[in-house]
Amino acid sequence: MKQVLPPGMTASQMDRALKAMARVVGDDWVLATDLDRDTYLDHFAVDEAAHAAAAAVAPLTAEQVAEVVKLANAHKLPLWPISRGKNFGYGGAAPRLKGSVVLDLSRMKKIEFDTENGTALLEPGVGFYDLYDYIQQNKLPYWVSTPGNSWGSVIGNALDRGVGYTTYGENTSKLCGMEVVLPTGELVRTGMGAMTGSPTWNLYKYGFGPAWDQMFVQSNYGVVTKAGMWLQPAPESMIGLDMELENVGDLEWSVDLISGFRRDGLLVQSPSIGSWLRGAAVLTSRKDWYDKPGALPDDVIAAIRKRFGIGWWSISLRFYGYEGVNEAAAAVVQAAFAKKSQQAFKVTRWKQGMPLEPTPFQGFPVTFPLANAAWHGGRGGHIGYSPVLPSNGRAAMDQFRRTYNRYQEYGMDYHGSFSMSERSITNVNQVLFNKDDAEMMKRVNGFFRALVSDATERRYGEYRTHIEYMDLVAGTYDFNNHALRRANEAVKDALDPNGILAPGKSGIWPKRYRNLRT
């Protein structure tokens, strides 16, 4: 990918800015060759070139980050911070604004662990494999809540509201205390960290006065260079309940049961109900079953499900903690499901002293879910659309029917799941495609926009999205003529008067680039 430039900047201006940054980070860590630029493309994207970076700069310390940000202000150069750049399906390492310089924080990999309190102070380059290895090597009694792609950054995942599989799976809620470089280059610490040397920085989330941690989640208000994370204590035992539901309509009653268990605290983990393709796409390929265009017909779906023993929906529930408590809770759930279904749960048990299994339900990092991108063959890719809806079966079933019809209309294979928190459901829709199939690629944009339109009609908002669609999704939050967007951009202009930090992130544009909103 040849070098591109941000709006209004010449090649000589870019060269001067990069040379100045090289004096801070070292020549080896200004990455501006064609191969370097290719590295930061979003290879899952519909159009890789639309969000190409001009170069990348990789600092090692918070002080270097601050100096790079100050230089970006001096040269009016837009930066796009990434932790590790592994947020596949949402943009990867690519910037929202074409021609930005990627601020690559993947070299920043320090870990400080408070064993007594179960907290880790992490730099953004620490990945889930890194933290897992650190815990295992030091024989620490804690588990990591890993997501489906564990190549990513622990902090980066939390800052984009990513989720994992254990009781600590809502990773954003486990953030406590940050160190942040503001768009001016000033270094601040939030919460109790604002007191030099405070021992409660990563223990108490608020501090004195306004609490700012969530201000830096999905925003372009600062570069997080450290953050505290709470870790799950290794439990005495774990019980797993897994069920394959045969019928499409089983979604409604199962959502209602699980919603009740989540609200009353019987089930603390955030489970997910996934369609048959979520399992099949990592076990086989479409071409092994069907070679015609359009969505898979029902008889082919039935054959795939029979071959792999997959229900139309699959449910995985986990109980962590004391063995007696887990057994009692699991018994209540089994009895409730038995009143609705003849299908029995597959029950698994683990307790301290047994070897850990390589599963994310036990804090083990994984990457196999990424295999779903190869479902169609060729250069596979995917983007996700995940609106949030009320936690009840009627809403889930209505959302499924409407969305399934759209998949059929656009000739796509339905890949959906319903991730259940305490009082809401996130309907995760994977749009899988083959980038070498020109006819299919013509449908992807219209399909995605139809999903957004349908959810918006029901007043369901997306919780995160691909960089290409950030303006589209931000535009759906329309109360009082988009008052929230105006407030976000007022804050942006106050903190970042030169508009250098992640222009367009989450639909938040600085005044300097506001004309580029799509």
GIWOCOR-V800204 format. One record per helix or strand of 3 or more residues. SS is the DSSP state (helix for helix, strand for strand). FROM is the first residue (numbers start at 0). TO is the last residue. If there is no record, write none. Layout:
# GIWOCOR-V800204
ss:SS from:FROM to:TO
ss:SS from:FROM to:TO
This chain:
# GIWOCOR-V800204
ss:helix from:10 to:24
ss:helix from:26 to:28
ss:helix from:33 to:38
ss:helix from:47 to:50
ss:strand from:54 to:56
ss:helix from:61 to:74
ss:strand from:78 to:81
ss:strand from:100 to:103
ss:strand from:110 to:113
ss:strand from:118 to:121
ss:helix from:127 to:136
ss:helix from:153 to:158
ss:helix from:170 to:173
ss:strand from:174 to:181
ss:strand from:186 to:188
ss:helix from:190 to:193
ss:helix from:212 to:215
ss:strand from:221 to:229
ss:strand from:236 to:244
ss:helix from:249 to:262
ss:strand from:271 to:274
ss:helix from:275 to:279
ss:helix from:285 to:287
ss:helix from:297 to:307
ss:strand from:312 to:320
ss:helix from:322 to:337
ss:strand from:345 to:350
ss:helix from:359 to:361
ss:helix from:367 to:373
ss:strand from:379 to:389
ss:helix from:392 to:408
ss:strand from:415 to:419
ss:strand from:423 to:433
ss:helix from:437 to:456
ss:helix from:466 to:475
ss:helix from:478 to:494
ss:helix from:504 to:506
ss:helix from:510 to:515
